[in-house]
Amino acid sequence: SRGYLDNITAIGPRTVGSPENEVIAVNYLLEQIRGIERESSDAHKISVDIQRPTGSFSIDFLGGFTSYYANITNVVVKLEPRSGAEHAVLSNCHFDSVPNTPGASDDAVSCAVMLEILNTLSKSSESLQHAVIFLFNGAEENILQASHGFITQHEWAKSIRAFINLEAAGVGGKELVFQTGPENPWLVQAYVVAAKHPFASVVAQEIFQSGIIPADTDFRIYRDFGNVPGIDLAFIENGYIYHTKYDTSDRILTDSIQRAGDNILAVLKYLATSEKLAKSFEYRHGNVVFFDILGLFVLAYPARVGTIMNYITAAIAFFYLSKKVLQPKPRAVHNLKKLLTAFSITLTSWVCTLVAVLMVAMFVSIIGRALSWYTHFYVSVSLYGTAAAAKLILVHMLAKKFFYKNVNEQYLGDVFFDASLMIWSIALAVLTQMGLCSAFICTLWVAFPLLTKLMIHKEFSQKGATVKFIVTYLLGMFVPYLYMLYLSWTVFEMFTPVMGRSGSEIPPDMVLAGFIVIFTMILSSYFINFTYLVKSTKTTLVTLTTVFVVTLILVCSGIFFPYSSDAANPRPKRVFLQHMSRRFHDLDGNVVRSDSGIWINGFDYNGISHITPHVPEINDTIRTPCEEQAPFCGLPWILPVHFMFRFRMSKVAGFHRRKPAAVAISYTSRILSPSHMSLYVRPRAGSALSRWSLGDGMPVASLGGDYFVFYSHGLHAAPWRFWVELTAPEKHSDGIVSLAIAAHYFFGEDQKSPQLYALLERFPNWTFSSGWSCTYDLFVF
């Protein structure tokens, strides 16, 4: 696999439409596949097909848009028994990359692994029961186009009963199963049985499918357009260099490749010989709860079994609590009051902690020190973690001192333990009711503590926490705590790097601080009762506060620089630069305004504030206002992510103008273009877009009400023809629709102008800047 990986990345960036992607990468894949075919055993038959589909679809990703593709490339290989096969399992990777990156982890390594698996399976003398189709897809980074072309148009697609999609959100490490289904528990079971080094989490699935991570994969296309169930795997470690120039093959450990190969080969082999594959639609019943235990094995069971288990656990806990409250009868009301008071104090401590820590995060963001933990993760723990822990302890310490004067400490410890149990039991019932598979975490936090309590309830009432009591208590809590720490590691591993590419509108410190508070609250829930059992918490409080104050002072002083160009472990700042030429036309087609300049977008909350000291003339430039009259503010967005950014633009006089794309427009348009374009449509007041020749014919508006069409083509596509149909009022003196076309030059000699090169040269080495040229033309009809 290493050889394949090195050779694919050596081609360089593989943008859709470029010779590197459409010719060199395709020829390399075909050469390897033909070599494998020559050496394959007689038990198998190998067929190869190059598909070049054209089509379009609408998707509600990133604010919603319509995608149109022409003549893009898929390399498809079918490995089947000599006698043929009626059913197939699909394995999918993509060989294209985003501009300006070698794309080793995303997704050349997966294609290398698939070539190796094809090689291994083809040499085996054992015959398979079903076919295995390997799709090397050539346009995933163009928002999932090639997978749509394959699943909706290729003749082999009809035979596919399940798929495995190999993706990346980081570089190397372990590959996480972060989506399965829809439904089809047997697929998860297949992974559980076959995978040699399992790493899977239904929590990751529910986080990903909630849409809070700005990413999507081909999994969605196969699920929504092919109605096929599958497994989505992705490398998640070191997401800091995902989609940058640092995503090189030498950063992916051989162990990582080996591990992925072992897992995927085993699962594909299992599926290709499984009786259930042929009738996969018969096994669709409900979701499945799945999670691995420290990467050793996976626990998986149907969600409905989980629901029953959850409700039983919650019921036992409520029964235990009610029995305690009613004992002895005359004190029942008093006991209930005490429990509810402890419950309220615990919730109050959580709310106070969340508010306090978020205020710190907001302060840090306002003074321009956001992301100070981006390179040094420990900073976030010693800033927000200590603040959260100190605030929690403080609230309980005050409650003990002023509210619970002279109350027996053991009694308080007991009551606060019960309050935590009550909170977790309520959370368990609520999450189960909501149908969340992740509710299994609450089950751990109810069942284990309850068992522990029942085992040591005698010691609870004795004076002073004895050694035996503490040891038993810690052992009882070991499982939920260990699992929670393992899970929080996975969540931070995935989320921290995402904060460096989630746009300039969401304050990353607030998000990370929120996560840290939640994990602090969870991990402290059964230890907060010790605040009442121990004599004094002063030392702990002073220590935590000191660490917090020192860290805060250091963060405010700017000693922790967010980004790093360290060769071994870079944490680059991402910046997009577009050298754009804009022309605005009136109803008669005359150019009423034209300008050009370099539009700069920092990809994170800090915008470009850290770069201006290095390139001071950016400060002298014009902040572009939003062109209210033009769709998408009159800016050449490649995707409709305008809601994620504050606009910054350097307008530099005297830029040369490139020859714009030739455009001949009527209501039916014919456009000659570079390989990437965006089309924006805004009906004027009173008009409405009723139909068009794209997607399923029904126009889908993007966030903000304009219509966005993403267009790309492979080599030698015919001119793009499309039509739009509008309903308009009788009188429309100022036209009924504004239509804008942006053309993007992502590769070749047109990609970077001399001015863009000159500016990029001056960017500091801790940035990863992706630059290209583009044109924006606005027409009114």
N, C-alpha and C positions, 0 to 999 in steps of 0.2 A: 504493500500500500504506500509506503514511504516514497518509492520511486515514482508511482503514479502522481502522488501529491506534488512532489518537487517539479515534475514536468508540467502539470497543469498550471501551477502558480508561476512558473518561469515564463509563461506566455504573457504575463502582465495583466493589467485590468481588463476585464472581459465584459464590456458594456454592450447591451443589445444593439444590433445594427453595425457594430464595429467588425472589421475583418478578424480581429483576435477572437471574438466570440462566435461569429457566424461561419468562419472558415478554418482558422488554425485550431481552435479547441475542438471543433466538430471532427476535423481530419484526424487529430490525435486520438480522440475517443474511438473513431471507426477503425483506426490502425490497431489499437489495443484489442478491440472486440474481435477483429478478424483473426488476430494472433491467438486469442483464447479459443475461438471457434475451431481453428486448425488442430488444436491439441485436445479438444474435448472427447470424452469417451462415447462409445456407440450407444449408450443408454439414452442419450439426449439428442434433441434436435434444437438448433439455435436459429432463430430468424431475426434479421435486423431491418429496421425501417427508419427512414428519415422523414419526419413529418414537418410540413411548413404551413401551419394553420393561419387563417384570418378569421376574426370574429370580434364580438364585443359583449360586455355584461355590465351590470350596475352592482355596486358593493357599498355597504354602509360603513366602511372603514374610514378613519380620519375625516370625519365630517360628512362623508358620503360623496361618491362621484361615479362617473361612468368611464369604463376603460375600453379602448379600441386598439386592436393589434392586427398587423398585417405581415404575413410571410415570416413569422418568427420560427425558431428551429427547435425541434425535439429529436433526440436520438433514442429510439426505442428498441429494446432487445427482449426477445421472448425465448425463455429456456423451458422446454416442455418434454414430456416423455416421447419416445420415438413414435408411438401410436397417436400422439396428439392429446389434448386435454380440453375439457369443456369449460372448466373454471380456472381462475387465476388469482394469485396474490400479487400486489404491486409494490415495488420498492422505488421510492422517489428521491432524487437529489437534484440540485440545480448547479450548472457549471458557469452561469453568468455571474458577474459581480457588480457591485455599485461602482461608479466612476472613481478613478484615482486610488484603488486599493487592489492588492493581489488576491484578496478573498480566499485565503487558505482555509480558515475554519468555516467561512460562510461563502461557498459551501463545497469547496474543492475537496476537502478531506472526506466528505460523505460520498462524493463521486469516486474517490480513490478506494474507499472501503467497499463500495458497490462493485467496482471492477474486480477487486480481490475476491469478493463473495461469488461473483459470476464465475471467475476462474476456478475456485474451489468446488463449487457445485457441478460445473461442467465436466470436471475431471473424475468426479465420483462415479463408481460403477453402479451405485444404487439408483434405481429409477424413482422419479418423483411421481406422486399421484396427480398433482395439479401443476399448472404452468406457473412460472415465476416471471413476471414482466418487470424489467429494469428500465425505468424512465430517467434518462439524463436530460433534464429539462433546461431549455436555454433562455428562459425569460421569467424568472421568479422575482428578481429585484424590481422588475417593472410592475410590481404589485400583481403577482400571481397570474400572469397572462398565459404562460405556456401550459400550466397545469389545466387551465380552462380549455385551451385549444385541444389538449389531449383527451380529457374526460368527456367533452361534449362532441368531439368529431372523429376520434380515431376508432377504427373498426374493432381493435382489440379491447377497447374500454368496456364494451358490453359484458365481457367475460369476467371482469374483476369483482371479487366478492369481499376483499379486505385490502388494506394498504398499510405500509409503514413509511412515514415521512421523516427524512433525516435532515435536521436543521441546525442552526447555531444562533445563540444569543450571546456567545462568549467564545473564548479560544481555549479549546482543550478541556482537560479535567474529565469529569464523569458526564455521561450523557443522561439527562433527566427525562423520564416519561412525564410530560406535562399536559398532555391531552389524550383522551381515549374516547372511543364510542363514535357516534352517539349510541347510548345503550350498549347492547352486545357484550354482556359480562364475560362471555367465553373468550373474547379477544384478550382481555386483561389476564384471564386465567392462563392463556397461551404464553403470555410474556412471563408470568409468575413461574410457570413450569419450566420454560425453556431458557430464559436469560440466565447467564452464568454470574453476572455481576449486577444485580438489579438496583435501580435507583429510580423511584417513582413516587409521585405524590398527588393525591386528589386535591390537596390544598393548592398546589401550583396550578392545577387545572382550573379551579374555581377563581383564583386570582386572575389568571390569564383571560378566562372567558368573561370576566366582569368588564374587560376593556380598559382597565387602568394602566396597562402597559401599552405604549403606542407601537404595537407590532402585530403582525399576523403572518400566517404561513399557508402553504398549499393545502394543509389539512382542511381548512375552511372550504376550499373549492371542491375537493373530493366529497366532503360531507354535504355541502349545499347544492352543488350542481350535478354530482354523480350519485348522491344518495348512498354512498359507500361508507362503511364504518372503518376506523383505522386507529393507528397509534402514532402519536407525534413525539419525536425525541429531539432534544437539543443539547449541545454542549453549553454549559452556563458559566463556567469559570472565567474570570478575567474579561468581563464585558467591557472594560475600559478601552480595549483596542479593537473591538468589533466594529466593522465598517470603517477602519482607518488604514493608513499605509503600513501600520505595524502588524497587520494580520498576515504574517508570513509563515511559511511552512516550518521554519526552524523553531517556532514558538510552540508547536504542537508536539507534545511528547509521544514517543513511539508507544509507550504504555497505553496512552489514551486511545491511539488508533487501534491497537491490538484489542483493547477492552471493548471498544465499539464494534469492531469486526466480530469478535467472539459472540457478543450479545445478539447482533442483528442476524448473523448467519444462523445461530441456533433458533431464533424466533421464526425466520423465514422458512427454514427446513421443517420446523414443527408445523407451521401453517400449510406448507405445500404437501404435507402428508396427512393433514387432519380431515376427518370425516365431516367435521362441522363446517368447513369452508364452503363446501358445495351448497349447503342449505343455510348460509349465514343469516338470511332474513328471518328464518324460523326461530332463531335464538335471540331475537331482539326483545328483551323484556327488562326494562328498568335500568337504572344506572348502577355503578359499582363503587364501593368504597375501597380504595387501595392506598397503601403507604408502605415504604420500606423501613426496616428497622436497622439503622446504622449501615445500610448498604449490604447487609448480610442476607436478608431474605425479605420477601414482600408478603404482607398480609392483605388478602383481598376477599371481599364477600359482597353479595348483592345488597344494594342500598335498602331494600325492604327489610332484609334481615337486620341491617344496621338500625333502621327505624325502630323495630321491635326491641332490640337490645337497649337502645337509647332510652326509650320510654320506660322500660322495666327498671333500668338503673336510676332514672329520675324518680320513679315511683317509690323505690326502696329508700332513696335519700329523703324524700318528703315524709315517708312513713316514719323513718328514724327520727326526723326533726319533730314531727307532730307528737310522737310518743314521748319525746323528751320534754316538750313544752307542757304536755298534759300531766306530767309527773311532779309532785303530787297534785291532785285535783284542785284544792283550794288556791294553789299558787299559779294556776294555769295562766290567768290574765297577766299576772306579774312577769312570769317567764316569757310570755309572748312579747310583752312590752320590751323586755330586756333584749330579746333576740332582734326585734325590729329596730331598736335603737342602735345595736351593734351593726346591723345591716346598713342603716342610714349613714352611720359614721364612716363605714368602709367605702360606701359609694361617694360620700362627700370628699373623702381623702383622694379618691380617684379623680373626681372632677377638678378639685383644687390643683392636683399634680399636673393634670393635662393642661389646664389654663396657664399655670405658672411656667411650665416648660415651653409651651407654645409662645408665650410672651418673650421668653429668652430668645427663641428661634426667630421671632419676628424682629426683635431688636438687632440681632446679628445680621439679618437680611437687610434691614433698613440702613445700617451703617456700612453696607457694602462688603461684608465679610462672609457672604454665603459660600458654601462648598469648601470651607477651610479643612474639612475632614476628607475631601475627595481623594487625596493622596495618602493621608494618615488617618485611617479609620478609627484608631484609638481615641482621636480627638473628640469624635462624636460621643463615644462612651463616657469619657471623662468630663464632657461638658453637659450633655443631656441626661446620660445615665445617672450620674451622681446627683444632679438636680432633682431628677424624678425620685430616686431613693430617699434623699434627704427630706423632700417635701412630704412624702408618704409617712416617714417616721415622725416628722414634726407634728403633723395633724393628730396622729395617734398619741403622741407624747402629751400634747395639750389636752386631749380628751381624757387621758388617764389622770393628769394632774388636776384639772379643774372640774371635769364632769363626773369622774368616778372617784371622788375623794373617799378614802378609807373603804373601798370595796375590795373583797378578797381577790388576790391576784390570780389564783388558780381558776376561780369562777370566771373572771374576765377572759383569761386565755381560752377557756372552754367555750364561752359564748362567742368570741370572735372566730374561733375555728368553725363553729356552727354557722356563723354569718357567711363565711367564705363558701362553705358547703352549699348554703342556700343560694348564693349568687350563681355558683357553677351549675346547680341543678336547674335553676330558672333559665340560664343561658342554654343549657342542654335541651330543655323542652322547646324553647323558642326556635333555636337553630334547626332542630329536627322538624318542627312544624313548618319552617320555611323551606324544607326540602334540601338543605345543604349537607353534602356528604362530609364536609369538614367537621361536622358536629361530633365526630368520633373523638376529637381532642378533648371536648368537654366530658365525654364518658370517662376518659383516663383520669381527668381532674375531679371526677365525682367518685368513681369506683375505688381507686387506690387509697385516697385519703380516708374514705369511709371505712374500708377494711382495716387500715392502720388504727383508726380511732377505736374501732370495736376491739382490736387486739390489746390496746393499752389504755382502755378507758379508766382502769383502776389507778394507774400512775398519774393520770390527768388530775385527779383530785388530791394527790399527795402534795405536801409542802415542798416547794423547790423542784426544779426540773432535774431529775436524777440522770446519771449517765446512761442507765439502761433505757430510760424513757427517750432520751435524745437519740440514741443509736437506733432503737426500733422505729422511732418517728422518721428519721432520715432514710432508713432502709425502705420503709413503706412508701415514701415519696420519691424514691429513686427513679422508678419507671417514668412517671409523668415529667419529672424534671429533666431527665436525660433526653427524652423524646423532644421536649420543648426547646432545649438548647440546640439539638440537632436541626430541628425545623427552623429555628431563628437563624442559624448559620446559613441554611439554604436560602431563606428569604432575603437576608442582607447580601448574600453572594449575588443574587439576581437583581435586587433593587438598587443597591448603591450605585453601580455603573449607569443604570438607566437615568439617574438624576442628572448626569452630564449630557444627556441628549433629549431632555423632555421639554425643550422650548424655554422662552424667557418669561412666561407668564405664571408658571407654578413655582412658588418658593420651595426649593428642595430641602432647606433646613426645616421647614414646617413639616414636610412629609416624613423625613427621617426622624425628627424629634418625636413625631406622633407614633411612629413604629416603635421607637425605643421606649416611650412611655407605656405603650400597650404591653410590650414584653416585660417591662419592669413590674407592671400591675399583675400580670399573670404569674410571674415567677415569685412575687412577694405574697401572693394571696394566702398561702398556708404558713407563712413565716411571720406575718404581721402580728399574729397573736403572741409571738415571743416578746413584742414590745411591752406587753402587759405582764409577761412571766418574769422578765429579767428586772434586776433592781434599777438599772439606769441605762439610758441609751445616749447619754450626753457625748461620750467619747466617739461613738459611731457618727453621730450627727456632726460634731466638730470636724472630724476627719473628712467626711463627704463634702461638707460646705467648703472646707479649705481647698480640696481638689477642684471643686467647681469654680470657686472664685479665681484661683490661679489660672485655670484653663481659660476662663472667660477673659481675663486680662490679656493673656497671651494671644487669644483669638482676635481680640479688638486691636492689638498692636500689629496684627498682620504678619506675625512670625510664621504662621502655617500657610504657605503658598498653596493654592488649591491644585495646581497642575504640575506635572513633572515630565522631563524629557529623559529620565534615567533609562539607559539603553536596555537594561535587563527587565525593567518593570515600568514602562511608560504610562503616564496618565494624561494624555493630551487633551487640550481644549479644542472642541470642534467648531469650525467657522466655515460658513458658506459664502463665497463671493461670486456674484454674477455681474459680468460686464454687459450691461444692457443698452440697447438702442430702442427708443420708444417713438412711435408715431401715432398721432391721434387724427382720425379722418372725420369729416362732417358728412351730412346726408348726400352731398354731391360727389363724395369721394376725394375732396381736396384735403391735403394735409394742413390741419389748422395749428398743429404744434408738434415739434419733435425735440427730443433731447437724448443725451446719453450720459452714462456714468457707471460707477461701480456700486452695486447694492450689496451691503455687508450684513450678514446675519450671524450673530453668536448663537450657538446652539443650546446654551444653557442660561440660567437665570442671571449670570453676571454680564450677559450681553457682550460688549467688546471693551468694557471698562479696563480690563487688565492689559489690553493690547495697545490702547491709545498712547501710553508712555513710550512705547517702542516705535509707533508710527504716528507722531503727533499731528500730522496734517489731517488725520481722520477727524480730529476735534474741530477743525475749521470748516468742515463740510456741512452740507444742508441736511437737516433731518427731514426726510420726505414725509409730507402729510399724505393721508389717504386720499386718493382721487375719488371723491364720493360718486361722481357721475359714471365712473368706469367699473365694470365688474372686477371683483377681487382687488379693489383699491388701485387698479391700473398697474399692478406689479406682476412680473412673469413667474408666478409660483409654478414649481414642477408638480407639486401635489397640494391639495386644498388644506394646508396647515396654517393658514393665516391667523387662526384663533390662538395659535401657540406662541406667537412672536410679537414683539414691539418692533416697529420698522426703523431701520437705520440705513442711511444711504449716503455714499460719498459721490457728489456730483463734481466731476472734474472737467473743466472746459477743454475744448480742443481734442477730444477723443475722436479717432477716425471712425467712420461709420462703415459697418460691413454691408455687403450687398444683402438686403433682406430676402427672405424666402419669397419666391414668386407666388402671388396670390391672385386668383381670379374668382370673384365672388358673385353669386346670385343666391336665391333661396336654396338652390342646390349648389353646393360648393365643391370645387375641385382644387386641391391644394398639393403643390409639390413641396417636399419638406425634408429637413434633416430627420434623423431617426427618432427624435423625441420632440413631442409638441404638447402644448396644453391649449384647449379650446375653452373659452369662457362665454357663457350666454347670459344676458340679463334682459328680460322683457321690460319695456318701458311702462310707465304708469298706465294702468287700464288694460294692458296687453297680458296675454298668458301663453305659455308654451304648452301646446296640447299634445303633439306627437313628434317623434323624430325617427330617423332610420338607425338609431343606435340601441344597444341593449335589447330589452324586450319591447321596444317601441314606446314605452311610457317614460317620459323624462323624470329623473329623480334629482331634486334640488339638493345642493350642498348646504352645510351649516351657514346661515346668513342669507339664504334665499337665491343666490346666483347658481347657475348650472356649470359644472366642471367636467370636462372630458379629457382624460389622459390618453395620449396617442403614442404608439411606438411601432416601428417596423424593423424587420430584419434587412437582409440585402435585397436590392432591386424590387421594391414594392411599387405597385402602380400608384398613380396619384390618388389621394384619399378623396372619395366622393361621399357626401352625406347630405341629407336634407332635414330641415326643421319646419314645423308647421305651427303657426301662431293664430290665436283669435285676438282681434284688435278692435278698438272702438271705431266709429265712423270717421271722426275727425282726429287725425294724428299728424299735426304739422311738424312735430319734432322727431318723427320716426317711431317705429313700434318695437324695435329691438336693438340692443348694443351687442356686438359680437367681437370678441378679441381673440387673437391667435398669438401664442408665444412659442417661439422656436428655440430649442436648446441644443447647443453644440457640445456634446459630452466627450468627443474624442477627435483625433485627427488634427490637421493644421489649423482648423477654424476654432479649436477649443479655447485657446488662450491668446488674447491680444498682447502686444508688447507692454501696454500699460498694466495689464493684469499680472503678467510675469514680474514686472518691476515692483509692483506692490507686494506680491507674494514673497519675493526674495527677502523683504524686510520684516516679515512676520517672525516672531521669536520661535526658537526650536521646540518649545513646549506646546505649540499649536499644531493641530492637523487641519489644514485648510483645503477645502475642495472648491476649485474654481473653474468656471466655464463661461462662455459667452452666450448671449441670447438676444432675441429681438421680441418686441411687443408691439402689435399693430391693432388698433381699435377702429372698428367700422360701425356706422349707424345705418340701419335700413328703415 
